[in-house]
Amino acid sequence: MLRLENVCYRYKTGDVDVLRDISVNFETGKFHSIVGPSGVGKTTLLSIMAGLDRPSSGKVFIGDEDLAGIDLNVYRRDKISMVFQSFHLFPLLTALENTSYLLEARGVRRRDAEARARELLTVVGIDESKHRRYPSNLSGGEQQRVAIARSLSTGARVILADEPTGNLDMANSSAIVGLLKSLAQDEDYCVIVVTHNMEIADGSDVVFRMMDGAIAPPRMEM
Amino acid sequence: MRKNIFLKSMLRQPMRTGLLVLLIALASFAFFLRTVEFVAVRAEIRALEGNFRTIGTVQADDYWADASAVADILENSSFVRYVDRMLGIEGILLNMHSPDLGGRPIEEPTRLTDAIFAAVVVDMDIQSFIRGGESHYFAWTTLYIYEVFAGFPAHVVQGQIISLGLDANAADNLGWTDAIGGTFLFRTNFAVQFGYFGVMLVPRVGRDSPGIWLTPLDGDGLWTLPFYRLQEVGYDFSQVPEIAHLAEHIRFLNHHQRGIYLQPTRDMSAMPVMQPEARIRLGWPRASDVADLFRLHPNGRGITYEDYLNANPVAVVSNMFAHLNQVSVGDILEISIPLNQRVERLMPAYRDFLIRSTPVDYHYHVIELEIVGTYFDFARIRTTGTFCSSFVYFPASLMPEGIILSPPAYGELPGWYEYGHLPSIWLGFELYSAREEQYFMEAYADIIEGLGFGLMIFEVRAQAFWATIDPMLLIITFNAAVFWVVLALVLALVVFLFLQQRRKDMAVQRALGFSVKRLLWRFWVCTLWFGVPAVLTGGALGWILALTITDYTLSPLADIIPGFVPAVSPSYGWFVGMTAIVIGLLVVFVGAGVGYMAKYPVLEQLQGVKAKRNKATNEPTRSVKTAEGNEYANTRLQLGGNFKVGDFIPVAAPMQRFASGTRFILRHISRSPAKSVLGIFVALFFVLVLGWLSESIVRTGDSIDRLYESTIVHGEIRQANPFDLSPGRYLGDVIWRHTVENVAETGFIENIYVEAGHFRSFVIPPGPDGTGPENWYEIIGYDRDVSIFNNLDALDFMFAFNDMDIFMAENYIEGVGGVAINYAPGFGSSDFVRRPGEPVPLIISEVIAERRGVGLGDEVLIGFTRYVPTTWNYVPAVVIGIHNDAITRAAAQGAMLLHTDAIAELMDGMTLFTTFRFTVNPDYNRDILYVHDYINSIITGRTAGVGRLLFTFWDQLLHTLVGVANQTLLLLELVYPVALTASAAIAGGLSMLLILQTAKTAAILHVLGTTKKKTVVILLMDQVLVCLAGMLPALVVLAIIGVTFSSMFLLSLGIYFTAIVIGAFIGAVLVVKRPALGMLQVRE
């Protein structure tokens, strides 16, 4: 689904190789983890995968399309979606509005967008009574569920999650991880989680370990 | 500093910090600018108020009439700031002589003063001169002044060598031929006589008797004091019976020579005699005497109201006094004030008035006064009420208590001699507010009139001044108020943003155990670190600019008010005070903000989750575990039926996309009310301010145009010196006809008013054949053999003018009435013209009608002579009216009235006009200075008048009104760009800052696939809509109140709006340039 070929990244100053010859393939229906100590290039890799930055060399494919040939804004809007540790919902929009925002932004009628958002919120486990709440009135776990619902709203099949459980307690963490796994396994999404949490990594279908800007061979979890 | 996280974070966010500092500096700049301008202009207006105070006096038929009762009433009036009674007293100069007893200057030929001194005869030379063919001899005597017993330092100084011409016979009689080397007693008068330079001593030595003539104290007889060699009597006059009384004489002489007239005043500038209009407007019977009292201040200053309030020991003396006594500004006068004031009649003779009073019961109250100014006393004060030779003004509050009056030693005296009697000429008063002048007059005119006095307000254009100053004051006050509000708003916003950015820092520190008090202190330190330099920088720039602007703004007022020099120099205390205000506001706002933030639980702020408030239970409101444990046990997707997450395929619809973006923006606006209301209010406020200022400019410009179009400027040409003898026929005929014509033909003049008179004329009924009777001499009682000047009573005076309406208005007195004319049937005022070939229309007085036996409608003859008094002519005339003689000008009372065209015809075109007034066509008001100069060039011509002419141009009102309106306009035009710049800068800065606050939202949008361009548009539109939400209501309000949407205002709106767009755009670009992921990720 998302494929990186010989991706290298070097800062514009040109003195540090942040990513070195990374070639990985993220498949649909699988829950991937990328782990590694701080400073090995996980964020840079995430930026490249999220279409927020371009590699210094190498290629990134979404399906068969080379990212070099497509508009990264379109890529971010249609092909991937992101989930953050700090949720990053629009604080001034309700849970429902946050979820429907991307649909509305694409021109979907408000009524339809909201109907879809309601379904998604229900799917991720947000009770209807909380649909009209602002993020500040939701718990961390609920906010993250809303963030996942928002990421599902666009139809993008790749979900990039940056420490999605970093701000959550164990119960919420397992619930969120469960949701993401369910997305991969039940809905055939390609879920890529960048995390320090070895429990999450251990429960992943595929784990990539990063070291000094390079990626170790994948370890298939059975 | 190392421990102050807030300070560090400020330093490490240079962009945000810079913007905050810039905003504080801008707000301070505007605040200082407007406040200093307000303070400076207010101060200058206060200074100018002095020129436009309402100063009044009272007048009576007898100008020595006692006005004490009026003063009492006025003193109790709530309108009156003070009444200046000016009850003069006598003072005695200590250690100093008064220059002259009669106040006569040294050049005065009749100046004669008394001196007694001892002198050594140094030399004597018999000389001769020829007069009338006969030889005359005199003794030219040279004296060395050994000791001065009495006399003036200007004339007699110890050690001086003087020469006296003594009559040779007298000298011979005295046996002075052997007097050389002896010391004698001398008495002299001093005089400056025509033909001599300097002072001449006139010896008072008996011509036929060997001694000195001396008038004794009681005025009876004449002493002839024998000459004694003073060495022989040892200067002890008492030992010599014949001169025993001389010691007393000398004592009195010294006393009088040091006497001055102390004139207490509360404010010299408010004295009636100081008012420029007094000479013209005061209708006192002895106006020329009053005019003599005018005083100017060529050096130093006058006694001010502050001097009075603070009882400053200061004095103002005449320049002649200062000259003769060799004192100047800064010197101290030591004066004793007799408690028991004497009153005596002044005699016109100068030789004997020296020793008239008996100075008994003298109690000396000694005061020391510093001379702060001198006045130019060009008049002789003949009637002062005391013997004092010179007026010395001092603050009335220094007047000693309990001054009493000694009974006069010599008979009854008029009331005005008495201390406590307040003559009307001295009474002055000032109103609290010139704006209450009309109410004051309404309230008191009748009361004062009931006491036999007229209430008079001097024309100082106070009402016009305030009418024009008020808008200016309103503008500067409004400006100041606006920017005080702006300051408070901007500072509140800056503090809000400052604290908002440090909310988490504060929460973390609180979590780490720092007390709120300590954190507040750190916040304050941080505020001072960045606030003080910003305030000082902005404030200093504002201060400097304000001084420049205000100085420049006020400088043209010097053209309006003579002597006015803008002195815009507010105390630096204002700078310190304003700095303290701004810093104080920052500190207070920070304190309030920190206090508000401290109310929130630390964890709530750290977690970014609001606590549920007002719950009665102690249940943890955000216990995720509790909530999650029950609700979210299922960690899988809650899929139901055939629902598949990925089934939904969005359908793009551009319009919906647009609506979605708009909705997002509107939600943002509506759901952050504090920011939005602030933005809306700022826009509303600034647009209203700009609209109001723009409208003020438009209206002020219009009012200037109206003033130019409607203000009437009068001019008057008259004899330069009213005391000159009239070389013309009568009544000061001084202006040649061609001068009037030349002025009238300049094209600048709208209408003219001229008067002329002629006294060699009479009215007589015609003879049977319509010609003049042969015996007109007998008829009118004219004696052809005597000078015409002795026949004036037999003649009728002709008084001519060219405009009946003006004449009637000129002679109308409020409350008294004016000239009443009884017209003959079939005639009216419109017949008062000269029609060639017809009888001259004539309006005669009741007196003439009676003594000539003529009545209304009668045909009469006007007999007159032109140049040769013995050649008399007649012209036929018709009596169209009879007037009641109520002509205010005494010289014209009882006259026959005729048109100036008629008198010109009678005089064969050689008319000399007495009065020439005109009004300038308002079309030329804008060039009034040129008009003045042009007309002035005509009247200064050598042939313009018989004597020198004085041109008075009453364009002061135009200058004042237009000048002040121009000032207002100038001020507005200066204020406007500053206000616009400040508004635009603040609004643009605010927009930028507010957008910088939304960096995270922008990052989310970007991550979610919104292009940078669209993100910029969304952020920009957010601010633009807020701005429009403020601007539009403001524009509606301005439209409703009728503000003109001038091109300048519309341009300003454009600039203001553009500033907001630019500020927002820069902020949005800065925001979207930041790496999105970096903004959203939690750093490891």
Interface residues (C-beta under 8 A of the other chain):
Chain A: S38 G39 T43 L46 S47 A50 L52 N73 V74 Y75 R76 R77 D78 S81 M82 F84 Q85 S86 H88 L89 F90 P91 L92 L93 E97 Y101 L102 L103 E104 A105 R106 G107 V108 R109 R110 R116 E119 L120 T122 V123 V124 G125 D127 S136 N137 L138 S139 G140 G141 R145 R150 L152 S153 T154 G155 R157 D162 E163 G166 N167 L168 D169 A171 N172 S174 A175 I176 V177 G178 L179 S182 L183 D186 E187 D188 Y189 H196
Chain B: Q607 G608 V609 K610 K612 R622 V624 K625 A627 E628 G629 E631 Y632 N634 T635 R636 L637 Q638 L639 F643 K644 V645 G646 F648 I649 P650 V651 A652 A653 P654 M655 Q656 R657 A659 S660 G661 R663 F664 R667 H668 R671 S672 K1000 T1001 A1003 I1004 H1006 V1007 L1008 G1009 T1010 T1011 P1075 A1076 L1077 L1080 Q1081 V1082 E1084
